[in-house]
Structures are given as C-alpha cells and as structure tokens.
Amino acid sequence: MEEMEEELKCPVCGSFYREPIILPCSHNICQACARNILVQTPESESPQSRRASGSGVSDYDYLDLDKMSLYSEADSGYGSYGGFASAPTTPCQKSPNGVRVFPPAMPPPATHLSPALAPVPRNSCITCPQCHRSLILDDRGLRGFPKNRVLEGVIDRYQQSKAAALKCQLCEKAPKEATVMCEQCDVFYCDPCRLRCHPPRGPLAKHRLVPPAQGRVSRRLSPRKVSTCTDHELENHSMYCVQCKMPVCYQCLEEGKHSSHEVKALGAMWKLHKSQLSQALNGLSDRAKEAKEFLVQLRNMVQQIQENSVEFEACLVAQCDALIDALNRRKAQLLARVNKEHEHKLKVVRDQISHCTVKLRQTTGLMEYCLEVIKENDPSGFLQISDALIRRVHLTEDQWGKGTLTPRMTTDFDLSLDNSPLLQSIHQLDFVQMKIPATPILQLEECCTHNNSATLSWKQPPLSTVPADGYILELDDGNGGQFREVYVGKETMCTVDGLHFNSTYNARIKAFNKTGVSQYSKTLVLQTSEDTDSEEQTVPFPVSSERLPLRRMSPFSSTLNLQPSFPRRSYFDFRPSPHQLSLHSSLQSLNAPVAWFAFDPGSAHSDIIFSNDNLTVTCSSYDDRVVLGKTGFSKGVHYWELTVDRYDNHPDPAFGVARIDVMKDVMLGKDDKAWAMYVDNNRSWFMHNNSHTNRTEGGITKGATIGILLDLNRKTLTFFINDEQQGPIAFENVEGLFFPAVSLNRNVQVTLHTGLPVPDCYSSRASIA
C-alpha cells in the first residue's frame, strides 16, 4: 500500500488530505488548502454581475486562461490578473509541493470555526493546483464543493494499517507525535498545537480529549459519515444525475436544476460504476503486469550490460595487450638489429685502430733507427746502408698514403625507423559498430511444391537496414534429427528434391554477414505425400503460419537431395535409377529404394584422392583416412558395393556407414559415429566405438567385391564379400541418418557401385520373415 501514498496526499500541503473537497475538474484538495489558494477577483467578474449581464449560466465560472495567469513559470513570485488594470497583486509563497499559496489580503479574525464554515471573501477565485483550471466561487463559497468521503475513508484505513505512531495534524513542518485527540473536532494534537489551537476554555472546554490510541479506535468504530447534498445541506444523496454525473437529493429533483435531468437509483449506479471501475482495473492490471515484466527485463539488461561490459573490457585489454606484445617483440627485433650494427661498427673501428697502432709502431721504430744512422760519422759504412733505408722510408710513406688514415666506418647509424604508418594506424584505431542482419522472413505465398520438389523462398524484413552477405538454409532428416545446412549463398530461393515420402521435414533459414549470424526464422513444416502414384500437382502456400504443413509429391527413394536452379552449395545429390518404377513394384513389400550417389569430396579428408566422377577413391597417406558418400539414409532398405581395384601389402580397409561428424583421420569404427567391417587378406572384424567383435574367416584381394546392406526398416547392417554374407548381422538397432563410408590408405583403391538391387538371398529371407 506504500505505493498508494502519493495518491492520498494534497498537492498543496504535501500531507494527507484533511477534509478533502472535490473540485469540478475532479481533483481533490484540503479545505484549509483551498482557502489558502483563494484569490479575490474584480467586482466586474463576479458571478452576480455575469448572471445579470446574461453571460453566465454555471454555478462555477471558469476564468479565461488567456486573460489570467496565476501560475507563470517565469514570474517573480507574484500572481496577478492579466487584463485587469485595477486588480491588486497579491504576493504568494510556495507550498511543500511547489504550488503557490496566496494568503488572504488581511489577517482573518480569530475564529474556531472549521475552514468550510469560515467566511470566504466575496468574488473569490480558486485555481486547481494540478490542472490549473480556474473558477470563480459563488455565494456558497467552499461549501459548494462536495466532500470526498471515500478518500477520507481510504486515508483512515491506510493510516490505521501503518504501525508508526500517530502524528499531530496541525504541525506545519515536521509533524510531532500526537498526545491527545479531540473526539468532537476529530483532530490529533501534539502538546504545543493543543495549547495554541485547542485551549481548555470557552466552548472548547466541553470537548473530550482522549489518548491517540483510544481516539484511533473510536474513529474506526464511529459510523461512516453520510454524504449530504451541497445545495441542500440537510438532505442526503439519494439519486444520481446521469447528465451532470453527480449524486443529488430529492429536493434537487423537485425544485433544483436537476428536475428535468435523467436520474437513476444511487445504489444501482454505485454498483454499475464499481463494475466499470473493476473492468478498467483489469486492463490496467494487465498493463501493470507487463510493466513489471518489462522492469524485470530491464533489470536483467542492466545485469547483462554489466557482465558484457566486463567481458568487453577484458577483451579490449587483451587485444591492446596483444598489440603491445607485438610492438614489444618488434621493438626487440629492431633493437637486435641496432645492436648488431653497433657491434659491427665497433669491430671495424677497433680493427683499424689495432692495424694503425702496429704500423705506427713500425714507422716510429724506422724513424728512430734512421736518425741514429744519420748520426754516424763513417761515410763508407753509411753509404753501404743508405740506399736501402731510403727505399724503406719511401715505401713506408707510400703505405700511409693509400687511405690508411681515412676511417673505414662512419659514426652515424644509417638506419631510420619509419613509424608514421603505425602511428597513423594507432590514431585510427577505433570500435566498429557490430550489427548482425535481421532474421529472414519466409515468403509463404511464393513457397510451393511441384512433383518431386519443394521450393522455399525468403526475404529480409522491409525495415531492415543491415545488409546480409548470404543465407543458410537448414533441413532436418525427416525423422526428428538434427538440422543440416543444405544451402549457403546469396540467393533467396531454393528447391529441395528427393525427400522421403510420408515424412515430415522442418526447414528454417538464417542470414549472416561479417559481424555474425542472425536468429533463425520461423520453422516451416514440410509434410510429404503418402500417394506416390498421384498426378502431378503444384501446391502453393496461401496463408501465413508459424508451422505450416506442406503437401507434396515424393519419389520412391528415401534419399535427401538439393537441386538448385542456380549456383549454390549442396550437400545432397540424387540421380534417379532408370529401373526405379519396376524395382519399386517388385520390392515395395520391402520399401526398398534404389539410390545413385558418389563419394563426397566436400566432407572427405584432404588426403583422399578422387577420380572417375568421384566414384573411385584412394589415399596419399599411409594412415587410414575416411571418405563419405553424398547421400544420407534414414528410411528404407539400401544396398551398394565396392570393388577393390588395388590391394598391396595386405592393408585392412574398413567399409560401413557413419554420421556426418565422424572422425576423418582414423580407421572407420574407432569412434561412436561409425559402424564398420574392417578386413585384410585372411579375415574380418566388425567394429564400433573401437570395440572389435565377430572375427570371421575370409578376406579380400584385388578384384574382390564388398557389399553393404543397410535395412532401416529392421534397423540392421549386414556385410557381404563376393556375394556371400560375411558373418552374422553385424549391427542391430541402428537408426537415424547414416552416410556410406570407407576408410583406406595409399595401398588400397576402391570403386563405388550404386543403384543396385538387394541381394536375392536377403530378399528371400525378408519375404519369408
């Protein structure tokens, strides 16, 4: 109930309503507050003068707001009447809620009458503090406004529900705790207010003062005050005027202005309006519930924003740290180059210093020796060595003159770091607004079926501003399995062929760009036809639905195929057998389809080598590598064979079926996504999830034929070698979507043969069973 408290407070004083009255604009105000905001109008604008001139017909005359401005946001704290030069200006002050309160021009005489009975100045005007509609009071003054007894009752119940102590009702600022209550005045007083406003003398001496708690009980037990007519104060309301939308008494109907109006019983209208209010509250309650859920969503968004902010900041720090690490690594590389250049220069200079030092020592020694020889006085002895010394001196001088005294290395480093591109990149480093495309919309009016195909069409939402780089169409296996991508490209239309008959498929589409992938579209349900002999038909989609069944024709084969009419990526391929109709008539009891397919280079290991239109495969590695067929099976009976074209050094290839996500770099059957038989030149084993079972004698050589029979009606997998069944039924309880699979190495080459009938031996056993 605390959220309701603002509804129970007066817009002028900011406290709970005390004796609230209802203004003609339907807003409420305390009687005392109404007196405080009264303003006296000029005599020419009084109701009497207006009636005398024939310009007024209402008991409450609203002033022309173009002529009056009591609540101007730009004024200086004074309210005045515009257009009346003789009107006095009355200074005003603001209430606790910001509403300007106009005190009376002269202090009122001391009186103990209630605000409603106190005299009101003639020609007074009151302005609603909430909607600012102004009106001039008639001779009845404030007594002409009805009292809101319902609001008083609500406030009484609300205050009784509060456990806090009762407060004084006359304190102007912070209400003090009440000490007494006057039963006659029905007011709670604190001691100062009781001495000032309720002195124990005169008529007030006969009033009974009780403790606040007892006063609360007596107020709660006192009978509810009956609302009386504002025009006839001694009469209670008994009827409701439909035209004026207000309760009236019987005298108002006989002699008042309501005598010609339509009236209804007060009780009936009370119940009717209660019902209408309850119905209106139901709608408001729904909006409030939605608002609460929306607030929960916003609070969750706050939490999500905080979490995303932390995550994004961590990502940003990691990215900047990575840039800093890269810069530090480059810095270390550049410093290494500088150090290398530094060492090279020092080595060259030091080598030149060493060389020059040796030569200088030799030159100095020669010079000193020659000086000593010159000092000798023996001419013959001097002439014997002088020629040789002269030649040595000239030779030494020539050696110093051949660039010996020129530095071999400069002191400058001939390196200049070009950092301007990096600085420019750093300055341009900024966030990119990440926007993913909107969810595509399936155009059901353009989706249709024709014979053995279903065409799907989609588009971007009309108001989407984010472009899509392409679309991804996904389809399940018709057996409630996982979705698979069947098309990735820029086109907005795709045709799917070769679906299972009497099966239900789910299709969905999403868009993508460089930023990310959109949400999936609504799921479209494709229901294939049960009648395989029906005439050709085309079925459009006339209505929009979130899950719409699509009736269409279906082939006898249970393979899934995509045949686009324009370039796009396909995971499926189906080539119908020329013997399909005759085979179907002879094998319809087995529901055995005849499918043509090849190996799939798109899903194979990179070491697999394809030839012969992807029907022959070998491997470039000595390790086992896996290759799958293009066609996936989930229903029916399917048989295919592989012939061994090359078999060297007795390897052990594996043959069988697998899921689309099988491991491609190990032998088939090593994980739980494959069911296989691996065989060498002497014997074979069955293997699934790296579990080896049923060793059987008899191997393969060059020219041998291995047959694989997948019976999804009975959920079994059987192997044949040279038209003879190899061991018992290899695996049982196999269900789901399976692809033909082979694992081999470079010592083996095999060729695939499809579109084959079921072996006679198995057909005979199936007919007997």
Number of C-alpha atoms within 10 A of each C-alpha: 7 7 6 9 13 12 12 18 18 20 24 25 21 15 18 21 24 19 18 24 26 17 22 14 12 10 15 24 26 24 21 19 20 23 23 17 21 22 26 21 21 17 14 11 14 21 24 15 13 15 13 10 9 9 10 16 10 10 15 18 18 17 16 11 13 8 11 16 17 22 16 12 8 6 11 9 15 15 22 21 19 13 11 13 9 8 14 14 12 16 16 20 14 13 15 13 13 13 19 21 22 24 17 18 13 6 7 11 7 6 8 12 9 12 18 19 12 16 14 20 17 18 21 24 23 25 20 21 22 13 10 14 16 21 19 24 27 20 16 15 20 26 20 20 20 19 23 18 17 13 18 19 14 12 19 15 12 15 16 14 10 11 7 9 12 22 17 24 19 17 15 11 8 8 15 19 18 23 19 22 26 19 17 11 13 13 18 25 29 21 15 14 18 20 11 9 13 17 12 12 9 7 9 15 11 10 15 12 20 16 14 23 15 14 19 20 11 14 14 14 9 9 8 11 10 10 17 18 22 20 17 15 13 10 17 17 21 17 20 23 22 14 11 12 9 13 24 25 24 17 18 19 17 11 10 14 10 20 14 12 13 12 20 14 12 18 12 12 17 13 11 12 12 12 12 12 11 13 12 11 13 12 11 12 13 11 12 13 12 12 12 12 12 12 12 12 12 12 12 12 13 12 12 12 13 12 12 13 12 12 12 13 12 12 12 13 12 12 12 12 12 12 13 12 12 12 13 12 12 12 12 12 12 13 12 12 13 14 12 12 15 14 12 13 18 14 13 15 17 12 13 18 13 12 12 15 12 12 16 13 11 12 17 12 11 16 14 10 12 15 10 10 16 11 9 10 9 10 8 8 11 14 10 10 11 14 10 10 16 12 11 14 15 10 12 15 12 11 12 14 11 9 9 14 10 9 12 12 13 10 10 8 10 7 9 6 6 8 9 9 9 11 11 10 11 11 9 9 9 8 7 7 7 8 15 18 24 23 21 23 18 24 16 18 13 14 20 20 24 18 18 22 22 26 16 23 18 22 16 20 13 8 7 12 11 12 14 23 13 17 23 20 23 19 23 19 23 25 16 12 14 13 16 15 16 21 24 18 16 15 16 18 21 20 21 20 24 24 29 29 22 16 18 20 22 22 20 22 28 24 27 22 16 12 14 12 19 19 14 17 19 18 18 21 19 22 22 26 22 15 13 16 10 12 8 11 13 13 15 18 17 11 8 11 13 11 13 17 16 20 23 28 29 27 22 23 26 26 27 24 23 22 19 16 9 10 10 15 14 16 18 21 22 19 13 16 16 10 12 16 12 10 17 17 11 11 17 12 10 17 20 25 26 28 24 19 23 22 25 19 17 12 17 19 18 16 20 20 17 17 11 10 9 16 18 20 24 23 23 15 14 12 15 24 27 27 32 27 25 25 23 25 24 24 28 21 25 25 23 21 22 22 21 18 17 16 21 11 9 15 19 24 26 26 28 28 28 27 18 19 9 22 20 19 16 15 25 34 27 18 17 16 17 26 26 31 29 23 23 19 16 13 15 24 20 25 25 18 14 15 12 16 13 15 14 15 14 14 17 23 16 15 14 17 21 25 23 23 22 26 24 23 15 16 17 17 23 22 25 17 19 14 15 13 18 24 18 11 14 18 17 13 10 17 16 18 21 24 21 26 25 27 28 29 22 21 19 21 21 24 20 20 18 17 20 17 18 23 15 10 11 13 14 11 9 12 10 7 6
